[in-house]
Amino acid sequence: MDSRDLEYVLTIARTSSFSQAARQLFISQPALSQYVKRLEQNLNVTLFYRSRSRVELSPAGMFYVKQGEAILKAMQELEQTMRHWQQKETKQLSIGVSQFYGKWFLTPYLQDIRQQLPGWQIRIVDGESHNLEVQMLQGKLDFAIFPAPTTHKEITFLPLGDEEILFAFSEENREAMDLLPRALTPNGIDLALYRHFPFVLPREGLKMHKAALKICRQFGFQPQSVYSSENLDTVYSLVNHNYGVGFLPDVIAKNYDPRTNHVRFFPLKSRYNHRAVGLAYREGAPLQDLASKLYQAIKK
């Protein structure tokens, strides 16, 4: 057995689902099922009882999980301690960044970060914000930048700025453009007039997807999603090429080049279209003392 065995089994036990566990572990469900099957064969025990509706731990599985949690925690603490000594000697730190925000949010501040942390080697890790939190809890990541909220109480979140979510569509969408005289109001665009349009949305489970659904429901409808994507850059590209309407952060509008793009951005009045983007780290992490320097570099 190795740490991957423990991590896989514990994740399945925590989610009670092979499919959910596979998404969190970034592997396919068939691959995860085969991996656990081989592990059970090697141990000559049944760890999980499987049915169409759910997955349950066997008595042997319960014992494995109970002992495995302590073993995995000890292995992670040892790895964190060794990594801490390595960082002190080589001055390395890692910054996770939620997909899309590396390009639009972190990159402009890298020079300021280097000035605040001279001599430090910086590793950038892209990923979905929930998984970045998990990596920080496991000691595999020092800091992360992503939108609020956090999902683990051990994570400290320092707001760096407010992000506004805007409604967007291509100016080549004639039907959408023709509605503008009626849709534009002093409080922003009346989204209800676009309820029957096809929407391009981020993948279900992402924070932007949840925000988009809440905004639409506030205007009295459920959006019809024709495309979904893991990355907001892809959402932006699909909207730009008139595959549908959608929601995008205002950071894109601020860096918008009308010579090469056709997207129009519109504010709307909703209690769900504002959120904080911030710097996150695990309380008690080895490099926690660097948080203030990172924060100052980006806020400046």
ZAMARGU-4260 file (C-alpha; in steps of 0.2 Angstrom, whole numbers, plus 5000, padded with zeros to 4 digits):
<rodrens>
0) 5000/5000/5000 | 5005/5018/4997 | 4998/5035/5001 | 4988/5035/4985 | 4979/5019/4991
5) 4974/5028/5007 | 4969/5044/4998 | 4958/5035/4985 | 4949/5025/4998 | 4946/5039/5010
10) 4939/5050/4996 | 4927/5037/4991 | 4922/5034/5009 | 4919/5053/5012 | 4909/5055/4996
15) 4900/5038/4996 | 4901/5039/4977 | 4914/5033/4965 | 4909/5047/4952 | 4911/5061/4965
20) 4927/5054/4971 | 4934/5052/4954 | 4930/5071/4950 | 4939/5076/4966 | 4954/5065/4962
25) 4955/5070/4944 | 4954/5053/4937 | 4941/5044/4927 | 4927/5034/4937 | 4932/5017/4928
30) 4950/5020/4932 | 4946/5023/4950 | 4935/5008/4951 | 4948/4996/4943 | 4961/5003/4955
35) 4950/5000/4971 | 4946/4982/4964 | 4965/4978/4962 | 4968/4985/4980 | 4954/4973/4986
40) 4961/4959/4977 | 4979/4962/4984 | 4972/4964/5002 | 4960/4949/4999 | 4946/4959/5007
45) 4930/4969/5002 | 4932/4987/5006 | 4915/4993/4999 | 4898/4986/4996 | 4892/4993/4979
50) 4874/4996/4973 | 4866/5006/4960 | 4861/5019/4972 | 4876/5021/4984 | 4892/5015/4990
55) 4895/5008/5008 | 4910/5003/5018 | 4911/4985/5023 | 4917/4981/5041 | 4935/4979/5034
60) 4933/4995/5025 | 4928/5004/5040 | 4943/4998/5049 | 4954/5002/5034 | 4947/5020/5034
65) 4949/5023/5053 | 4967/5017/5053 | 4971/5025/5036 | 4966/5042/5041 | 4979/5042/5055
70) 4992/5035/5044 | 4988/5047/5029 | 4989/5062/5041 | 5005/5056/5048 | 5012/5054/5031
75) 5006/5071/5026 | 5013/5080/5041 | 5030/5071/5038 | 5030/5077/5020 | 5025/5095/5025
80) 5040/5095/5038 | 5052/5089/5025 | 5045/5101/5012 | 5047/5115/5025 | 5066/5111/5027
85) 5068/5111/5008 | 5059/5128/5006 | 5070/5135/5019 | 5086/5129/5010 | 5080/5133/4992
90) 5067/5147/4995 | 5053/5140/4985 | 5034/5143/4987 | 5019/5138/4977 | 5004/5149/4973
95) 4988/5140/4967 | 4977/5150/4956 | 4959/5147/4951 | 4957/5143/4932 | 4956/5158/4922
100) 4963/5170/4936 | 4981/5166/4932 | 4980/5175/4916 | 4968/5189/4921 | 4973/5192/4940
105) 4989/5185/4945 | 5001/5188/4930 | 5000/5207/4931 | 5007/5206/4949 | 5021/5193/4947
110) 5034/5207/4946 | 5028/5215/4962 | 5028/5198/4971 | 5046/5195/4965 | 5051/5212/4972
115) 5043/5208/4989 | 5051/5191/4989 | 5068/5193/4982 | 5077/5176/4979 | 5061/5165/4981
120) 5057/5153/4967 | 5038/5154/4963 | 5028/5139/4956 | 5011/5143/4949 | 4998/5129/4950
125) 4981/5130/4941 | 4966/5122/4947 | 4948/5123/4953 | 4947/5132/4969 | 4940/5118/4980
130) 4955/5107/4975 | 4967/5121/4978 | 4960/5121/4996 | 4963/5103/4998 | 4981/5104/4991
135) 4984/5118/5004 | 4977/5107/5018 | 4988/5093/5012 | 5003/5104/5013 | 5006/5103/4994
140) 5002/5121/4991 | 5007/5136/5001 | 4995/5150/4995 | 4980/5151/4982 | 4971/5165/4974
145) 4952/5162/4970 | 4935/5169/4972 | 4926/5168/4989 | 4919/5158/4998 | 4931/5145/5005
150) 4924/5128/5010 | 4936/5123/5024 | 4937/5132/5040 | 4956/5129/5042 | 4958/5141/5027
155) 4961/5159/5030 | 4955/5171/5016 | 4961/5189/5014 | 4950/5198/5001 | 4960/5207/4988
160) 4946/5215/4979 | 4928/5215/4973 | 4923/5206/4957 | 4907/5210/4948 | 4899/5197/4937
165) 4892/5205/4921 | 4880/5199/4908 | 4888/5197/4891 | 4884/5193/4873 | 4891/5195/4855
170) 4887/5211/4846 | 4884/5199/4831 | 4869/5192/4840 | 4856/5203/4831 | 4841/5197/4842
175) 4850/5201/4858 | 4856/5218/4851 | 4838/5222/4846 | 4832/5219/4863 | 4843/5232/4871
180) 4832/5247/4870 | 4819/5238/4880 | 4831/5228/4891 | 4842/5243/4897 | 4836/5251/4913
185) 4843/5263/4926 | 4846/5248/4937 | 4856/5238/4924 | 4850/5226/4911 | 4833/5217/4913
190) 4839/5199/4911 | 4821/5192/4911 | 4820/5198/4892 | 4834/5185/4888 | 4827/5170/4897
195) 4824/5161/4881 | 4842/5163/4874 | 4854/5149/4874 | 4867/5151/4888 | 4885/5147/4889
200) 4889/5142/4907 | 4904/5136/4917 | 4903/5118/4922 | 4891/5113/4936 | 4899/5113/4953
205) 4910/5128/4949 | 4907/5144/4959 | 4903/5154/4944 | 4890/5141/4938 | 4881/5143/4955
210) 4881/5162/4954 | 4874/5161/4937 | 4860/5150/4942 | 4856/5161/4957 | 4856/5177/4946
215) 4844/5169/4933 | 4832/5163/4946 | 4832/5180/4954 | 4825/5186/4937 | 4812/5172/4937
220) 4819/5159/4925 | 4831/5144/4924 | 4844/5146/4910 | 4845/5134/4895 | 4863/5129/4894
225) 4869/5124/4877 | 4888/5123/4881 | 4897/5121/4898 | 4915/5123/4901 | 4929/5120/4914
230) 4937/5137/4910 | 4930/5155/4909 | 4942/5159/4895 | 4932/5146/4885 | 4915/5153/4890
235) 4922/5170/4884 | 4927/5163/4868 | 4911/5154/4865 | 4901/5170/4869 | 4913/5180/4858
240) 4909/5168/4843 | 4890/5170/4846 | 4887/5152/4852 | 4876/5159/4866 | 4874/5173/4880
245) 4883/5171/4897 | 4891/5178/4912 | 4909/5184/4914 | 4919/5193/4927 | 4922/5212/4925
250) 4941/5209/4924 | 4938/5203/4906 | 4928/5219/4902 | 4942/5230/4909 | 4955/5221/4898
255) 4943/5221/4883 | 4950/5224/4866 | 4936/5229/4854 | 4947/5228/4839 | 4948/5209/4840
260) 4933/5204/4850 | 4914/5207/4848 | 4908/5204/4866 | 4897/5217/4874 | 4896/5218/4894
265) 4881/5224/4904 | 4879/5227/4923 | 4864/5220/4931 | 4856/5223/4948 | 4857/5207/4958
270) 4863/5202/4976 | 4872/5187/4968 | 4883/5196/4955 | 4897/5203/4967 | 4910/5192/4976
275) 4927/5194/4983 | 4943/5188/4975 | 4957/5184/4988 | 4973/5177/4994 | 4970/5160/5004
280) 4982/5150/5015 | 4981/5136/5028 | 4982/5143/5046 | 4998/5137/5053 | 5006/5133/5036
285) 5025/5134/5036 | 5026/5149/5025 | 5011/5158/5033 | 5023/5173/5037 | 5025/5177/5019
290) 5006/5180/5017 | 5007/5198/5022 | 5021/5202/5009 | 5011/5193/4995 | 4995/5203/5000
295) 5004/5219/5000 | 5012/5216/4983 | 4995/5212/4975 | 4985/5226/4984 | 4998/5239/4979
</rodrens>
